[in-house]
Structure formats: C-alpha cells, structure tokens
Amino acid sequence: MSKLEKYPAYKDSGVEWLGEIPEGWELTKLGTKFIERKEKVSDKDYEPLSVTKNGVIPQLDSAAKSNDGDNRKLVKKGDFVINSRSDRKGSSGVSALDGSVSLIYIALEPLGINPIFCNYLLKSNGFIEEFYRNGHGIVADLWTTRFWDMKSIMLGIPPKQEQIKIATFLDEKTKQLDKAIQQKEQLIELLKERRQILINDAVTKGLDKTVAMKDSGVEWIGEIPEGWEVKKLKYIIKHKLKYGANESGIEYQENLPRYVRITDFSNSGKLSEKNKFSLSWESGKDYLLKDGDILFARSGATVGKTYQFKKSMSTEEFYSFAGYLIKAETNEQIILSDFLYLYTNSDLFESWKEHIFNKATIENIGADKYSELFITIPSILEQKIILKQYNIDGAKLDKTINLQQQQITKLKEYKTTLIDSVVTGKVRVS
C-alpha cells in the first residue's frame, strides 16, 4: 500500500471515522445519497434473498424460514441491503437481483453513486463500525440500527469518475488478494490431508513398508503388519470405561478439582481457560483424571470425538470430568496413550463410527459400544518408534500450516486496510 499515492490536498471532515478527506470530495450525510425502500411484498412474487457477509445472494437452504412470506421487504437490483442487528455485523451488500428480504434488513436505493463503489464504501470496516455505533439496544450483541439512525452518518463522496476508478482498482486488487488467500487455503487442506495419511499409515502399516502383511480379521481394518495384534478397547485399558459425573459444576475454586466438561475442549483438543467450573471433593473424588487419560464423547454434537487429557494443558492440580464424557485409562504395557489417541484420529476410527451409526437410530456411542472398538496394536517398542517419527513429520506439517494461516490473516488484514484507505481517500488510485 506504500506504493499508492496521496491526494494533492486534504480537508478535515470533522468526522472521526473519516478523518481527513481529499479536496474535491463531497462531505454529506448518508440520507442525501440514499432513499430507504420500504415497500412490502410477498416472496411468491419476489425471490427470497439471503444477506451474508459475502453479499446478497439467493436464499440459502440453511436460512431460517419464516411463515410470514407475504410480509417482506422489496429489494431492487442495485440496492444496498444491510442487516440492522449487531449480531449480524458485516452482513450487507449491493444486490445484483430483484427480490425480497426479511423486515429486519434495511434496503437503500443509491442516488447517483456507482454501485460497486457504494458496495466497497458501505462494506468497509470503518463504515460498518460507524453504522453499529449509531444503533440502540440493551446489550452490545443485540444492538439494532435503523435508517433514521444511520441517515445522519457522514460520508466522503468522490466525483463520479473517481468512484469508477476506485471501484475498478479495488475489484482488481481484491480479486488478486482473494485468489492468493484461496491458494493458501487449498494448500492448507492438502497439508491436512498429508497429515491424515501420516496418521493412517502410522496405525495400519508402521514405518517398515516392506514388512509382510496379514488379514486383521476385521473387515473395516483390512490388513495389518505381521507381528501386530488387534484387540478390543476393553482388553487394553486398566479399568472399565467410566462415565463422568452427572451434576452441575460450582463456582471455580483453585483448591477444588477443576470440572472438565466437553465444552471446555477446543477443536484442536486443548483445554480452554475460559468459563471454568469446579466440583466439590465429595462429588469429584470418584471422577479424577490422570495424565494421558483418553476421553470419548458419548452423545450430542461432538459424539465420537476424542480428547487426550494432559496435565500440561492447564495449571490446576486436580481435575474431574463431566457427563457426556467417557474415560479410558490405558494399560501402558499394552498400548501407549499417545498411540491410542493417534488411532482415534485415524480413518479407521471414522469407519468404525460410521459402522456404529448405521446400526443405531440415535447418534449415541455409549461405553458398551466403545468397549467393543477394535484397535491395531504393534509392540510397545514399535509404538514408540512410530510416535517419534510421526511427531517429527507432524510438527513439520503443523509449522507449515501455521505459517500459511498467518499469511492468510495478514492478507485479509491488508485487504481490509486497503479498502478502508481507498474509499476514504487516504490513498489515491493512479
């Protein structure tokens, strides 16, 4: 962005979100450049539209449907539509279609403004924040902004030819940035697929690709190396699988066991430090966790997911676990906790879950089903060798994935800054 020019002269807009704007730009209220479209129509006559962060599109199948299809708001091609609620911040855009939207949206007809420039201006981060700052409500995440709130927002409007030049430039630059972001996202998916292959190979083949294979005796596992065994989970754990405590936690106290719930685990399997609860010693003593325990989710949205408990996840000394979780304490003379956890992240485990769900009317995996899970088991020495190599290769992949994710974040930040700077005149399109 440092290569872009400045305008020859600027003037103070007197508006915080705009700052200085170029000489020759019009400083005016939004209400002078837009008319609110209030006409009510039926979705039988006008196609229902969805207003998303990516713009206005034909209504998504996943969108919440209303029984009030005859009480909707008309949208004409070229209108700018924005969600009035703060919990949908950024859901807006210029419509390329005639259609209808819920009454919660504000539909604006632009007056003499290039529609593409309008889209960039009113979807810029600066305007979005100013729009919701002018709203009203009881709590911040349910703020509502109406047209009479927003029509006094000050805008800096360049001459028509400058609008076209800005729109053309931003179309080209955002297309380039979006392509770069997409390429990095595709690379991340390939790297994740590579990591999954590493996991699958580790628990089904090991490191020696020349070793003789044998039938495992389990259809969804297939062949395994000679010398490996297949055993049910119930035969490789120290005790029977144990359900968590079925009671509510109490206010968190450092001298009590932390109450680990299924919602405390992030998608990456790490333990959150937010919204912590405790369990009394009387209630929690029978549900204490040890380092390396494997936790299985038994029902709900996370059914079939697994988590490996590590004391290093947090600073507490004692932990108890809640219902919807089932604990397995591995017998380290037969299988290492790390190897079992790796197995539960493999495609074999996914195949087993699909097999279970096909036979169940409800997606619920209890201790009785988990106990029957077949596990591939190399010798302890081979498990250690496999895990050591996987950790080396996996760390390399994770490092590359993290680097790509950081670059995506920087590209998105640059895109936001670029749009904001161009539409407010901080830099000039040459």
VOGU-3710 file (C-alpha; in Angstrom, 3 decimals, decimal comma):
1> msklekypay> 0,000/0,000/0,000  3,030/2,273/0,418  3,284/2,437/-3,391  -0,086/4,186/-3,674  -0,103/7,976/-3,929  -1,658/10,600/-1,689  -4,116/13,195/-2,998  -2,588/16,655/-3,594  -4,627/18,302/-0,827  -6,893/17,269/2,043
11> kdsgvewlge> -9,507/18,864/4,259  -10,629/17,959/7,759  -14,001/16,212/7,639  -14,628/16,800/11,325  -15,815/13,176/11,460  -13,801/10,665/13,474  -14,290/7,633/11,265  -13,455/9,588/8,081  -10,633/11,810/9,293  -9,183/13,954/6,505
21> ipegweltkl> -10,718/13,560/3,045  -9,386/14,829/-0,283  -10,211/18,335/-1,506  -12,929/17,981/-4,107  -14,727/15,181/-2,314  -18,233/15,919/-1,130  -18,854/15,685/2,612  -22,508/14,844/3,110  -24,974/12,867/5,196  -25,900/9,358/4,087
31> gtkfierkek> -29,550/10,397/3,899  -28,778/12,721/0,961  -27,385/9,854/-1,118  -29,773/7,017/-0,266  -33,528/6,541/-0,061  -34,925/3,792/2,133  -37,015/1,286/0,207  -39,996/0,347/2,400  -42,352/-1,429/0,002  -43,681/-4,707/1,413
41> vsdkdyepls> -44,022/-7,669/-0,956  -44,538/-11,429/-0,946  -41,806/-13,988/-1,550  -44,237/-15,561/-4,025  -43,759/-12,542/-6,287  -40,155/-11,683/-5,434  -37,433/-14,281/-4,929  -36,300/-14,533/-1,291  -32,723/-13,359/-0,812  -30,115/-14,011/1,875
51> vtkngvipql> -27,862/-11,186/3,052  -24,484/-12,589/4,116  -21,027/-11,258/4,896  -20,194/-12,141/1,296  -23,085/-10,094/-0,048  -26,655/-10,589/-1,271  -27,428/-13,995/-2,781  -30,483/-16,196/-3,481  -31,820/-17,509/-0,167  -29,704/-20,260/1,326
61> dsaaksndgd> -31,316/-23,628/2,043  -29,915/-23,354/5,571  -31,506/-19,937/6,173  -34,181/-19,730/8,852  -37,546/-19,769/7,118  -40,419/-17,541/8,190  -44,135/-18,253/7,975  -44,611/-14,593/7,144  -43,745/-14,839/3,446  -46,260/-12,146/2,491
71> nrklvkkgdf> -44,676/-9,603/4,829  -41,251/-8,996/3,332  -39,305/-6,030/2,023  -38,703/-5,323/-1,663  -35,134/-5,187/-2,956  -34,321/-3,943/-6,457  -31,160/-4,634/-8,419  -28,519/-2,109/-7,348  -29,962/-1,571/-3,849  -27,615/-1,756/-0,883
81> vinsrsdrkg> -29,025/-4,095/1,786  -27,736/-4,313/5,357  -28,742/-6,313/8,433  -29,842/-3,940/11,191  -28,719/-6,195/14,066  -25,240/-6,098/15,571  -25,073/-9,877/15,922  -25,018/-9,993/12,105  -22,289/-7,361/11,764  -20,918/-7,179/8,232
91> ssgvsaldgs> -23,902/-8,901/6,588  -24,576/-6,495/3,742  -24,014/-5,763/0,072  -25,341/-4,392/-3,200  -27,898/-6,749/-4,697  -27,458/-7,977/-8,271  -31,048/-9,244/-8,218  -34,606/-8,107/-7,693  -36,020/-9,948/-4,715  -37,310/-9,797/-1,150
101> vsliyialep> -35,736/-9,856/2,308  -36,895/-10,067/5,900  -38,112/-6,844/7,504  -35,051/-6,891/9,741  -32,970/-5,650/6,798  -32,588/-2,078/5,589  -32,829/-1,687/1,801  -31,292/1,504/0,388  -31,647/2,880/-3,129  -28,429/4,775/-4,065
111> lginpifcny> -28,793/8,214/-5,670  -26,119/8,934/-8,257  -23,466/6,670/-6,719  -21,594/3,993/-8,632  -22,982/0,693/-7,225  -19,580/-1,016/-6,988  -18,039/1,982/-5,197  -21,102/2,027/-2,935  -20,542/-1,632/-2,102  -16,917/-1,052/-1,109
121> llksngfiee> -17,721/2,106/0,862  -20,606/0,699/2,893  -18,905/-2,658/3,435  -15,668/-1,043/4,601  -14,667/-1,813/8,161  -14,833/1,871/9,110  -18,414/2,293/7,925  -19,574/-0,981/9,474  -18,303/0,117/12,892  -19,863/3,569/12,487
131> fyrnghgiva> -23,169/2,032/11,401  -23,487/-0,122/14,523  -22,156/2,666/16,762  -25,253/4,643/15,804  -27,613/1,858/16,886  -29,617/1,304/20,046  -30,155/-1,666/22,315  -29,864/-3,198/25,746  -26,768/-5,335/25,222  -23,908/-4,970/22,771
141> dlwttrfwdm> -24,548/-8,213/20,864  -28,202/-7,334/20,190  -27,774/-3,742/19,007  -30,162/-2,530/16,302  -29,587/0,292/13,825  -32,464/1,731/11,781  -32,488/4,068/8,792  -33,296/7,105/10,945  -30,176/6,246/12,999  -27,885/5,867/10,014
151> ksimlgippk> -29,088/8,646/7,704  -27,031/11,206/9,619  -23,767/9,266/9,200  -21,323/11,481/7,304  -19,806/10,149/4,085  -16,989/11,378/1,875  -18,111/11,013/-1,745  -15,623/11,475/-4,630  -16,651/12,688/-8,113  -18,336/10,072/-10,297
161> qeqikiatfl> -15,258/9,351/-12,428  -13,167/8,895/-9,289  -15,774/6,464/-7,962  -15,453/4,355/-11,122  -11,664/4,430/-10,935  -11,742/3,326/-7,269  -14,262/0,573/-7,985  -12,184/-0,789/-10,886  -8,967/-0,703/-8,853  -10,494/-2,436/-5,813
171> dektkqldka> -12,146/-5,079/-7,988  -8,760/-5,946/-9,475  -6,804/-5,838/-6,193  -9,357/-7,763/-4,101  -9,582/-10,387/-6,841  -5,806/-10,848/-6,636  -5,856/-10,992/-2,836  -8,816/-13,408/-2,763  -7,011/-15,676/-5,237  -3,873/-15,670/-3,064
181> iqqkeqliel> -5,955/-16,437/0,032  -7,783/-19,240/-1,773  -4,499/-20,794/-2,939  -3,159/-20,792/0,620  -6,401/-22,286/1,943  -6,142/-25,053/-0,673  -2,532/-25,672/0,343  -3,609/-25,968/3,986  -6,215/-28,576/3,012  -3,557/-30,562/1,120
191> lkerrqilin> -1,240/-30,378/4,124  -4,049/-31,587/6,405  -4,707/-34,456/4,005  -1,000/-35,287/4,145  -1,121/-35,312/7,954  -4,143/-37,644/7,828  -2,188/-40,001/5,573  0,644/-39,969/8,122  -1,807/-40,910/10,877  -3,423/-43,671/8,816
201> davtkgldkt> -0,063/-45,158/7,826  1,182/-44,987/11,415  -1,689/-47,068/12,845  -2,125/-49,501/9,935  1,353/-50,033/8,430  4,000/-48,654/10,758  7,312/-47,412/9,335  8,584/-50,548/7,581  6,902/-50,578/4,182  8,494/-53,936/3,266
211> vamkdsgvew> 7,050/-55,917/6,168  4,732/-58,823/5,357  1,040/-58,125/5,926  -1,738/-60,320/7,276  -5,518/-60,172/7,458  -6,616/-58,401/10,646  -9,852/-60,366/10,778  -11,823/-57,110/10,933  -13,417/-56,018/7,664  -13,085/-52,252/8,158
221> igeipegwev> -9,442/-52,550/9,264  -8,168/-54,789/6,484  -4,547/-55,939/6,521  -2,001/-55,170/9,240  1,719/-55,974/9,572  2,845/-59,417/10,732  3,546/-59,200/14,448  0,771/-56,681/15,114  -2,363/-57,609/17,041  -5,950/-56,437/17,019
231> kklkyiikhk> -7,675/-56,155/20,382  -10,879/-54,650/21,659  -10,567/-51,479/23,715  -11,918/-53,198/26,835  -8,870/-55,507/26,876  -6,212/-52,788/26,673  -7,365/-50,469/29,469  -6,687/-50,728/33,196  -10,283/-50,433/34,321  -13,730/-50,474/32,763
241> lkyganesgi> -14,708/-47,383/30,798  -16,126/-44,832/33,193  -18,859/-42,248/32,678  -18,350/-38,722/34,008  -20,229/-37,066/36,844  -23,844/-36,165/36,112  -24,174/-32,927/38,033  -23,680/-29,216/37,571  -20,367/-27,629/38,403  -19,931/-24,994/41,089
251> eyqenlpryv> -18,069/-21,697/41,033  -14,418/-22,277/40,193  -12,091/-22,556/43,202  -8,377/-23,323/42,981  -8,456/-25,669/45,996  -11,119/-27,884/44,385  -10,869/-30,188/41,352  -11,484/-28,365/38,120  -14,632/-29,737/36,461  -13,725/-30,656/32,887
261> ritdfsnsgk> -16,734/-30,586/30,579  -16,971/-31,494/26,922  -17,400/-27,806/26,029  -14,039/-26,992/27,667  -12,141/-28,637/24,819  -11,373/-26,588/21,724  -11,409/-28,005/18,186  -7,661/-28,529/18,489  -8,199/-30,626/21,624  -6,752/-28,067/24,018
271> lseknkfsls> -8,404/-27,213/27,317  -9,943/-23,744/27,481  -9,139/-21,377/30,338  -12,494/-19,582/29,998  -15,668/-20,200/31,999  -14,022/-22,660/34,371  -16,011/-24,588/36,987  -15,123/-26,800/39,930  -16,592/-29,891/41,537  -16,597/-30,490/45,272
281> wesgkdyllk> -14,148/-33,069/46,597  -17,061/-35,184/47,765  -18,547/-35,273/44,267  -15,319/-35,168/42,273  -13,071/-37,681/44,038  -14,508/-40,599/42,073  -14,009/-38,861/38,711  -10,399/-37,686/38,875  -8,349/-37,607/35,681  -4,790/-38,840/35,261
291> dgdilfarsg> -2,249/-37,605/32,752  -2,810/-39,416/29,429  -6,413/-40,456/30,034  -8,453/-40,654/26,830  -11,916/-39,094/26,911  -14,622/-40,197/24,470  -17,674/-38,049/23,716  -20,781/-40,194/24,022  -23,586/-38,021/22,606  -24,541/-34,568/21,407
301> atvgktyqfk> -22,930/-32,514/18,658  -19,454/-33,858/19,478  -20,400/-37,538/19,645  -17,479/-39,736/18,622  -14,815/-37,094/19,206  -11,899/-37,958/21,459  -9,651/-35,894/23,691  -6,383/-36,745/25,373  -6,113/-35,235/28,815  -2,714/-33,739/29,606
311> ksmsteefys> -1,894/-32,092/32,916  0,255/-29,639/30,967  -2,948/-28,267/29,400  -3,622/-26,082/32,414  -2,294/-25,051/35,816  -4,718/-26,876/38,124  -3,531/-29,803/40,199  -6,696/-31,948/40,148  -9,393/-32,471/37,538  -12,727/-34,267/37,462
321> fagylikaet> -14,690/-34,966/34,292  -18,333/-34,443/33,492  -21,135/-36,441/31,909  -21,203/-36,849/28,115  -17,560/-37,927/28,515  -16,291/-41,485/28,985  -12,821/-42,080/30,412  -10,350/-44,731/29,271  -7,144/-45,254/31,283  -4,729/-47,105/29,018
331> neqiilsdfl> -2,643/-50,071/30,115  0,790/-48,746/29,104  2,213/-52,271/28,987  -0,065/-52,979/26,025  -0,706/-49,612/24,362  0,649/-46,119/24,869  -1,832/-43,325/25,465  -0,345/-41,329/22,574  -0,748/-44,267/20,193  -4,369/-44,865/21,197
341> ylytnsdlfe> -5,140/-41,163/20,771  -3,477/-41,204/17,338  -5,610/-44,222/16,431  -8,793/-42,347/17,375  -7,817/-39,640/14,891  -7,396/-42,087/12,023  -9,738/-43,004/9,189  -10,106/-46,448/10,792  -11,813/-44,876/13,777  -14,065/-42,854/11,440
351> swkehifnka> -15,018/-46,052/9,595  -15,886/-47,718/12,895  -18,118/-44,790/13,918  -19,956/-44,908/10,596  -20,494/-48,640/11,140  -21,898/-47,941/14,623  -24,177/-45,126/13,451  -25,579/-47,241/10,626  -26,872/-49,678/13,228  -28,197/-47,065/15,665
361> tienigadky> -31,321/-44,974/15,343  -29,760/-42,262/17,518  -26,194/-40,966/17,209  -25,094/-42,043/20,651  -21,998/-44,095/21,455  -22,042/-45,460/24,988  -19,376/-47,309/26,965  -20,762/-50,644/25,764  -20,042/-49,716/22,140  -16,667/-48,062/22,792
371> selfitipsi> -15,592/-51,194/24,711  -16,000/-53,241/21,521  -13,819/-50,917/19,413  -11,022/-52,886/17,697  -7,539/-51,327/17,976  -4,412/-52,201/15,974  -1,508/-52,836/18,349  2,218/-53,025/17,462  4,750/-53,849/20,164  5,440/-51,087/22,706
381> leqkiilkqy> 8,896/-50,554/21,194  7,436/-50,135/17,707  4,737/-47,801/19,059  7,474/-45,568/20,486  9,397/-45,547/17,187  6,220/-44,822/15,196  5,204/-41,980/17,530  8,668/-40,429/17,455  8,688/-40,304/13,663  5,074/-39,102/13,467
391> nidgakldkt> 5,821/-36,282/15,910  8,766/-35,150/13,748  6,819/-35,283/10,478  3,615/-33,906/12,039  5,470/-30,970/13,595  6,868/-30,019/10,177  3,384/-30,076/8,673  1,912/-28,102/11,581  4,638/-25,475/11,230  3,879/-25,067/7,526
401> inlqqqqitk> 0,111/-24,946/8,170  0,557/-22,308/10,879  2,740/-20,233/8,554  0,100/-20,365/5,805  -2,629/-19,419/8,299  -0,580/-16,441/9,484  -0,096/-15,322/5,881  -3,843/-15,643/5,239  -4,525/-13,470/8,291  -2,080/-10,832/7,036
411> lkeykttlid> -3,618/-10,875/3,538  -7,120/-10,411/4,981  -5,908/-7,580/7,208  -4,208/-5,933/4,236  -7,389/-6,275/2,157  -9,460/-4,603/4,898  -6,923/-1,788/5,338  -6,609/-1,258/1,594  -10,377/-0,925/1,076  -10,758/1,419/4,053
421> svvtgkvrvs> -7,854/3,600/2,906  -9,011/3,868/-0,710  -12,725/4,555/-0,082  -11,938/7,263/2,473  -9,302/8,905/0,281  -6,259/8,184/2,427  -4,551/6,953/-0,707  -5,189/7,742/-4,348  -5,724/5,295/-7,175  -3,427/6,334/-10,003
//
